[in-house]
């Protein structure tokens, strides 16, 4: 297996505390990417989601997948943003301390819009899957 890649070095525009991809293990720019994220048990979000039974919020999993999709799109220097969630399902919970495997595959593009099929797994357990759309922000 190749050395994991730093998502910031690959052009991820987010910064701490809003970086939800720890590393990228595979990248074929303009086609697909795989990465990982492990949320620390000490992360403040777990104090309220849910006390005594903490799970990673679906919106945070979706954001992690959108961040990886932006890297997969291969548009370094052009900060793509989540524009639409066409579908998203959370068949099982991801918990703090678990390594979440993230996958994003480009499935279409029109103009400045990029559509990606995404999924997140903990070992063989599917915790999120769906289709999201990213867009380039308008020029300032």
N, C-alpha and C positions, 0 to 999 in steps of 0.2 A: 504494500500500500504506500502511496506517495505521502510526503510530508503534508499535514493539514495546512490550509491557506488561511491567512488572516482576512476576515470579511472587510475590515476597514481599508486594508491595502488593495482590495479588489474593487473599491469604489463605493462601499456602503456609506451613504451620507449621514445616517443616524450616529449619535454618540451616546455614551453612557449618561444616564442610566437606561437609555432606550435602545440598546443594541441587544437583539434577541437571537443572534447567531454567534455561537462561540467560535466555530471554525467551519471551513468549507473543505470537504474531502474529495470532491470531484467537480470539475467545471468544464463544460463545453460551451463557450460563450455563444449566445444566440440560440442555444438548444436546450441545455438542462444543467442543473446543479444539485448536489447533495451536500448536506451540512449537518451540524449537531448543535444542540442546546441543552444544557442542564441548568435548571433553576435552583438556586441555593435555598435550603430550608429556612434560612434566616431572612429571605426576601420579605419585606414588609407586607406585600400583597397577600401573603398566606395567613396573616393575622386575622383577616376578615373574609377570606375566600377558601375554605370555610373553616371556622374555628373547630379544632378537633378532627377535621377531615379535609385537610388542604388539597386543593386541585389547581392546576394551571388554568386560568380563565381562557375560555374559547377565543375571546378577542385577542388575547396575548399570543395564543398559538397562531391565529390568523395573521397577526402582524409579523411574527417570526417567519411564517411562510412567505409573506409579501416581501420581506427583506431579502430572503434567499432568491425569490423570483426576480427581484431587481438585479441581483448579481448575475443570475442565469441569463437575463436579457442581454448582458454584455455591452451595456451602454455606459462605460466608464466616463465619469465627468458629467453625466446627465442624470440627475437624481430623479428617478421614477418614483411616483407616489401611488398609493393604493387608490384606485378610482371607483371600483365596484367589486362587490362580492356576488358573483352569479349564483354560487351555491356553496354551502359549507355544512358539513355534518361532523359531529363529535361522538362517535359510537362508544368510546371508552375514555376514562379520565387519565390525564397525565398528572403525575404527582411530583412534588419537590424532591430533588435528589436523583430522579430518573433521567438517564440520557435519552433525549428525544432525537430521533433521526428525521431530518427534514428533506423533502424532495420537491423540486419545482421543475416542470417541463413546459417549455413554450408550446402552445397549441394553436396560435394564430396571432396576426398583427395587422392593424389597419391604421395608417397614418401614425400618430403618436401613441396609439393604444396597443398594448401587448397583453394577450390573454395567456394564462398559465394554469395548467392542472397541477394541483399541489396535494401533498399528503405528509402526515407526521405519524411516526410509529415509535413505540417503546418496545424494543426487541421485535417480536412478531405481532404485537397488538396495535391495531390501527386506532389512533386517538383523534385524528382529524383528516378530512379529505374534502376537496372542493375545487372550484374554478374561480379564479380572481382575475381582475383586469387592472393593469398598471397604466399610468399615463405620465407623459412629460408635462411638467408645469408650464404654463404660458411664459414666454420670454418677458423679463421685467422691463 
